[in-house]
Structures are given as structure tokens and as C-alpha cells.
Amino acid sequence: MKLDSKLKRIGLKVRAKTERFARKNKYQKTLEGCCGIASGWLLDELNKSKIKARAILVIDELEIDLSHCYVLVEEKYIFDVTATQFGEEKIVIQDRNELKAIPWYWGK
């Protein structure tokens, strides 16, 4: 199975799990505030599939409340299942070298 297919499958699974968590714990439907736990679940699933990944935490230097966590896969792909809080798709899988100027992915 190709990497993009594996990531989509994992993304759908973790997105559904995160949505259930958000409903149960009264988070917003956009999943605001769920990025850390969702990224942890993504890492668990990626590790099970033997896909190299690490979590990235971006913190705004001016306002600590403006932070976001996502996963970087194989040092190339941004993988995020909570980007709906920023008006993005439910599952973002994007080559970081082709990254548009989105402030919540500026971390290295």
C-alpha cells in the first residue's frame, strides 16, 4: 500500500476517534483544543504501521494561547486531523516543501 493511502486510512481512523472524544468531553465540533491528543493518537497509529513520524508543537511567540500540534511524517509531510479549527479540510496531508503560508505549520 502506498504511503498516501496508508496516511489517509490512519487519518480517517484517528479523525473519527478524535470526533468521538470531542463530543464526549464537550469540545467544539471544529476540534479546537484536541490537536495534542489527536497528534498522539496519530503517532501511535503511525508507529504501528512502522512509519517514521514526530509531533511538532508550534507556539506563537506573542500569545501562548495560539499554539498548535500536528505530526510530521518522514520529515516531509504535514499530517493534521484537527485543522478544521482553522477552516481547513478534516484531514490535511501536505508536503511541507509545498506549504502555503499557514501560520500554524511554521514550526520546524
Residue pairs with C-beta under 8 A, 6 or more apart in sequence:
1 9
3 51
3 73
3 74
4 93
6 49
6 51
7 51
7 73
7 77
7 79
7 93
8 91
8 93
10 42
10 45
10 46
10 49
11 42
11 79
11 81
11 91
11 93
12 91
13 45
14 38
14 41
14 42
14 45
14 81
15 38
15 81
15 90
15 91
17 38
17 41
18 31
18 34
18 37
18 38
18 41
18 81
18 82
19 31
21 27
21 34
21 37
22 28
22 29
22 31
22 34
27 33
27 34
28 85
29 84
30 84
30 85
31 38
31 81
31 82
31 84
31 85
32 82
32 85
34 82
35 68
35 69
35 70
35 80
35 82
35 85
36 57
36 69
38 69
38 81
38 82
39 55
39 69
39 70
39 71
39 80
40 55
42 53
42 71
42 79
42 81
43 53
43 54
43 55
43 71
46 52
46 53
46 71
46 73
46 79
47 53
51 73
51 74
52 73
52 74
52 75
53 71
53 72
53 73
53 74
53 79
54 71
54 72
55 69
55 70
55 71
55 72
56 69
56 70
56 71
56 72
56 107
56 108
57 67
57 68
57 69
57 107
58 67
58 68
58 69
58 70
58 103
58 104
58 105
58 106
58 107
59 66
59 67
60 66
60 67
60 103
68 86
68 104
68 105
70 78
70 79
70 80
70 82
70 83
70 92
70 104
70 105
71 78
71 79
71 80
72 78
72 79
72 96
73 79
73 93
76 95
76 96
76 97
77 93
77 94
77 95
77 96
78 92
78 93
78 94
78 95
78 96
78 99
78 105
79 92
79 93
80 88
80 91
80 92
80 105
81 90
81 91
81 92
83 89
83 90
83 91
83 92
83 104
84 90
86 102
86 104
88 102
96 105
99 105
